Every structure is written in structure tokens, then in C-alpha cells.
Amino acid sequence: MNLSRLIPRAVMGAALLFAGCGGGGGPSEMTFSAQNAEAAAAAGVGAATMAEGMADMVDGMSGLFEPTAQVMPCDSGNVMLNVYDLGAMGLSTGDYASLDFNACRMDLGEGVLTFNGGLYLRAEDISGDPLSGPFTREFYGSFNALTATILGAVVVVDGGITASLSSPDDGTTLVLEVTCPDFSTFAQAGDAAFSGSLSNYHAVRTVNQSTLAYSVEFEGTIFASGLGTAHFETTVPFTGTGEDHPSAGTFVATGALGATVTLIALDNVNVQILVDADADGINETTINTTWVALENA
């Protein structure tokens, strides 16, 4: 396994949660308005995006335990991989590994990526056979101030994530489940800095390998600097096909005094945001925008 694709997306994917939410601010609840509704919705979109980054990580985790595992090819600096195979019979429940990065620099073409810090992985549930029937591959990952620097931007990730990839059948249906009891990230680019955290976060993505149809649900509490804290929950699962944005689905963010921001997928291009700033059950503001605009908010 080569981590040159796996780890960068996992770390940067986590940062996407909060990239549009710069500024200061403490952990107070979000106060919603027409002015910040898109930023609040973007934080929820980022939470779902994080599950995509974790999908790459889950997919590659078992490769750490292969005898021929390839760690990131540092152009300078180094990364140390230690693997503990408790059963000594291939990957099994209880096996664990650690990665320690020491100024590991990689030239990605579009920029030089530098890693410092540590990552610990533990196999929580390894059962079934992915080639012949139902299976589960569940791992716990602990980030220890894992720091990535690229193009003048610095991202620091801390906390634990449990990620499970499973299939209830012969592999036609894949289920990715991500749980983050406490996960935080900090990023700085130039004079702009932002931070965020997830608590009690749970996301499930189901994909039909034949049709590429998917369904995504998530719930959790998100803190984004400059906005505050809110609870996000899908009330209608997001659904779509392949790499397209969701074409249907709804999530609701609940902030201070019960105020809400609701995001509705109109199709795989357009979304609608409804704002109930005074929590009276009536939406005072309607904003029509796109998935791409939210990702760049």
C-alpha cells in the first residue's frame, strides 16, 4: 500500500469542514441570520465531505499490515512505520500500527507537502472475506497533532476516528460508517486562521457497487470558528449517483435558542437554504445556491 494518496486526502478532507469559517469566536451556539446561513450550511456540507476523506483512509488501512506496505516516499525527512501483528497470520482483530512523521516532504507537483506528527491505527473488527461474501473491516485511528503544510497553509489534526467498511452481501452493497467522539482541526493560511471540531459525530454512507447509487446520513455537533457551535442532522438522507453531488436530501442545523438553517438538495447542482432565525417555525429567508458555491464558501 502507498500512503501518498491516502493520508493527504484524509487530513485535508478534515480541514474542509472549517475552511470557509475563518475568524475568531468561542464555543457559543451559532446565531443564524441571512448573512451567515450559507457559511453555516457549508460547515454541514464539510462534515459530510469528511466522510469521503475517511473512506480513502479506511480503504487503505489494511495495507499497512501487508509485508510489502509502502509508506510515503519522503523527498527529505522520514516516516517510520511500526506494525504489530498479534496473530502473526495476516491482518486480524487487535493488530495495530503506528506512523511517525519527521519533516517528511513530498513534491506533489502542485506543491510540496510536509508532514509532522503521528498516526496510530488499530484493527477493531476484521471478519468475513471481501472476495466471497459479507465482511467487516473496522479500524480506529488516532491523530496525534498530525501537521500538514502545503502552499503556505498549515493544517493540524487531533483526535480519534472509528471507520468501518462493510458489506452485508457479496460486496454489491458497501457501507462506510464513521464515528468521531472528539476530533479537531486547526488551519492557517497567511494571516487567516480557523479551527473546528466534531463531537458525537456519526456518518453512514451506503453505495451500490453495481449502480453506483449512494445514500448518506450524518449527525453531530460541529464547532466552527467565527460561527460557533450547532447540531447538524440529516432529516432526509442525501442520495445521488457516482461522483455527483446529492440530488435529494435535507439536513437541519440547530443553533442558539432553537434557530435553524435547513439545506435541501434540489438536484445534483442546486440547493436551497431556509433560515428560521427566531425559531418560530417560519422560515424568514430563502437562499438559492449551488453545491459548488457551498464548497467554496
C-alpha positions in Angstrom: 0.0 0.0 0.0 1.2 3.5 -0.8 0.1 6.3 1.6 1.0 9.1 -0.7 -2.7 9.4 -1.8 -4.4 8.1 1.3 -3.1 10.3 4.1 -3.1 13.7 2.4 -6.8 13.4 1.4 -7.7 12.3 4.9 -6.1 15.3 6.6 -7.1 17.9 4.0 -10.6 16.5 3.9 -10.9 17.1 7.6 -9.8 20.7 7.1 -12.6 21.3 4.5 -15.0 21.2 7.4 -14.0 24.6 8.5 -12.1 26.2 5.7 -14.8 28.8 5.0 -15.3 29.7 8.6 -12.4 31.9 9.4 -12.2 34.4 12.2 -12.3 34.2 16.0 -15.1 33.2 18.3 -15.6 30.8 21.1 -17.8 27.8 21.6 -21.1 29.7 21.9 -24.0 28.4 19.9 -24.4 29.7 16.3 -26.8 32.6 15.9 -28.3 32.3 12.4 -29.1 35.0 10.0 -29.4 35.5 6.3 -25.8 36.8 6.3 -24.2 33.6 7.8 -26.6 30.9 6.7 -24.5 29.9 3.7 -21.4 29.6 5.9 -23.3 27.5 8.4 -24.7 25.3 5.6 -21.1 25.0 4.2 -19.9 23.7 7.6 -22.5 20.9 7.4 -21.5 20.1 3.8 -17.9 19.9 5.0 -19.0 17.4 7.7 -20.3 15.1 5.0 -17.2 15.7 2.9 -15.1 14.4 5.8 -16.7 11.0 5.4 -15.4 10.9 1.9 -11.8 11.6 3.1 -12.2 8.9 5.7 -13.4 6.5 3.0 -10.0 6.6 1.4 -8.4 6.1 4.8 -10.5 3.0 5.6 -9.9 1.6 2.1 -6.1 1.8 2.6 -5.7 0.9 6.3 -5.4 -2.9 5.8 -2.5 -2.3 3.5 -0.4 -1.0 6.5 -0.2 -4.6 7.7 1.0 -6.1 4.4 4.7 -7.2 4.3 5.2 -5.1 1.2 3.5 -2.0 2.6 5.0 1.2 1.1 5.0 4.3 3.3 5.0 7.8 1.9 8.2 8.3 -0.2 9.7 11.3 1.5 11.9 13.5 -0.7 13.5 14.6 2.6 12.8 13.8 6.2 11.3 10.5 7.1 8.4 8.5 8.2 8.6 5.4 10.5 6.1 2.6 10.2 5.8 0.1 13.1 3.4 -2.8 12.7 2.3 -5.2 15.5 0.6 -8.3 14.1 -0.6 -10.0 17.3 -1.8 -13.1 15.4 1.2 -13.3 13.0 -1.2 -14.7 10.5 -2.2 -11.7 8.4 -4.5 -8.9 9.4 -6.8 -9.8 12.3 -8.7 -8.1 15.0 -6.4 -6.4 17.5 -3.5 -5.7 15.2 -2.1 -2.2 15.3 0.3 0.1 13.6 1.9 3.5 14.1 3.2 6.1 11.7 5.6 8.8 12.9 6.4 11.6 10.5 9.5 13.7 10.9 9.6 16.6 8.4 8.5 14.3 5.6 8.5 16.4 2.4 6.7 15.2 -0.7 6.6 17.1 -4.0 3.1 16.6 -5.3 3.6 18.7 -8.4 1.1 21.4 -7.5 3.0 22.0 -4.2 5.3 20.5 -1.6 3.5 18.7 1.2 5.3 18.3 4.6 4.1 16.1 7.4 5.0 16.0 11.1 3.3 14.2 14.0 1.9 10.8 14.5 -1.0 8.5 13.5 -2.0 5.3 15.3 -4.2 2.6 13.7 -5.9 -0.4 15.4 -7.9 -3.1 13.8 -11.1 -3.2 15.8 -13.1 -5.8 13.8 -11.7 -7.9 10.9 -14.2 -10.5 9.9 -15.5 -12.2 6.7 -14.0 -12.3 3.3 -14.3 -9.3 0.9 -13.8 -11.6 -2.1 -16.6 -14.1 -1.3 -19.3 -12.7 1.0 -20.2 -10.4 3.9 -17.3 -8.8 5.6 -16.3 -6.0 8.0 -13.1 -4.0 8.2 -13.3 -1.6 11.1 -10.3 0.5 12.3 -9.7 3.1 15.0 -7.4 5.9 14.0 -5.8 8.3 16.5 -4.2 11.5 15.2 -1.5 13.0 17.4 -1.0 16.6 16.3 -0.6 15.4 12.7 0.5 18.5 10.9 0.4 19.0 7.1 1.9 22.1 5.4 1.4 22.9 1.7 1.4 26.1 -0.3 1.9 28.2 2.9 -1.1 26.6 4.6 -0.8 24.6 7.8 -3.4 22.0 9.0 -3.2 20.3 12.4 -5.4 17.4 13.2 -6.0 15.8 16.6 -8.4 13.2 17.9 -9.8 9.8 17.3 -11.9 8.3 14.5 -13.5 4.9 14.1 -14.1 4.0 10.5 -15.8 0.8 9.3 -16.1 -0.5 5.8 -18.5 -3.5 5.5 -20.8 -5.4 3.2 -24.0 -7.3 4.2 -23.9 -9.3 1.0 -21.3 -10.4 -1.6 -19.8 -6.9 -1.9 -22.6 -5.4 -4.1 -23.5 -3.1 -1.2 -20.8 -1.3 0.7 -21.4 0.6 3.9 -18.9 3.2 5.2 -19.5 4.2 8.9 -17.5 6.9 10.6 -17.7 7.8 14.2 -15.9 10.8 15.8 -16.4 11.2 19.5 -13.9 14.1 19.6 -12.0 15.3 16.6 -10.5 18.7 16.0 -8.5 20.6 13.3 -6.7 23.9 13.1 -5.6 25.5 9.9 -3.8 28.7 9.0 -3.1 30.3 5.6 -1.3 33.6 5.7 -3.0 35.9 8.3 -6.2 33.8 8.2 -6.7 31.1 10.8 -9.6 28.9 11.5 -10.4 26.0 13.8 -13.2 23.5 14.3 -14.2 20.3 16.0 -16.6 17.5 15.8 -18.2 15.8 18.8 -20.6 12.9 18.9 -20.4 12.7 15.1 -21.7 9.7 13.2 -22.0 9.3 9.4 -23.1 6.4 7.3 -22.6 6.1 3.5 -24.1 3.2 1.6 -23.1 2.6 -2.0 -24.5 0.0 -4.5 -21.4 -1.1 -6.4 -23.5 -2.1 -9.5 -25.5 1.1 -10.0 -23.1 3.5 -8.0 -26.2 4.9 -6.2 -25.4 6.1 -2.8 -27.1 7.3 0.4 -25.5 9.5 3.1 -26.8 10.3 6.6 -24.9 12.1 9.4 -25.5 13.7 12.8 -23.2 15.5 15.2 -22.2 18.7 16.9 -19.9 21.0 14.9 -17.8 23.9 16.1 -16.5 26.3 13.5 -14.5 29.4 14.5 -16.3 32.6 13.5 -19.7 30.8 13.7 -19.9 28.9 16.9 -21.5 25.6 17.7 -24.5 23.9 16.2 -26.1 20.5 15.9 -26.4 19.1 12.4 -28.6 16.2 11.4 -29.9 14.8 8.2 -33.7 14.6 8.3 -33.9 13.1 4.8 -30.9 11.0 3.7 -28.8 12.5 0.9 -28.9 10.4 -2.3 -27.1 10.5 -5.6 -25.0 8.6 -8.1 -21.3 8.1 -8.6 -19.2 11.2 -8.0 -22.1 13.5 -8.5 -23.3 15.8 -5.6 -26.5 14.6 -3.9 -29.7 15.1 -6.0 -32.0 14.8 -3.0 -31.9 15.0 0.8 -32.1 17.5 3.7 -30.2 18.4 6.8 -31.0 20.8 9.6 -28.6 22.8 11.7 -29.9 23.9 15.1 -28.2 26.8 16.8 -28.9 29.3 19.6 -32.4 29.3 21.1 -33.6 26.7 18.6 -32.9 28.8 15.4 -32.4 26.6 12.3 -30.8 26.6 9.0 -32.2 23.9 6.6 -30.3 22.8 3.5 -32.4 21.0 0.8 -30.8 19.3 -2.3 -32.9 20.4 -5.3 -30.8 18.3 -7.7 -27.1 17.5 -8.1 -26.3 21.1 -8.9 -28.7 23.3 -6.9 -29.5 23.6 -3.3 -31.9 25.7 -1.3 -31.2 27.1 2.2 -34.0 28.1 4.5 -33.4 30.3 7.6 -35.6 30.4 10.7 -33.6 32.9 12.8 -36.1 33.4 15.6 -37.2 29.7 15.9 -40.9 30.4 15.4 -41.3 27.7 12.8 -41.5 30.1 9.9 -38.5 30.5 7.5 -37.8 34.2 7.0 -35.1 33.8 4.4 -34.7 31.5 1.3 -31.4 31.3 -0.4 -30.9 29.5 -3.7 -27.3 28.5 -4.4 -25.2 25.5 -5.6 -23.2 22.7 -4.2 -20.1 24.1 -5.7 -20.7 27.6 -4.2 -21.1 26.0 -0.8 -17.8 24.1 -1.2 -16.1 27.4 -1.9 -18.0 29.5 0.6 
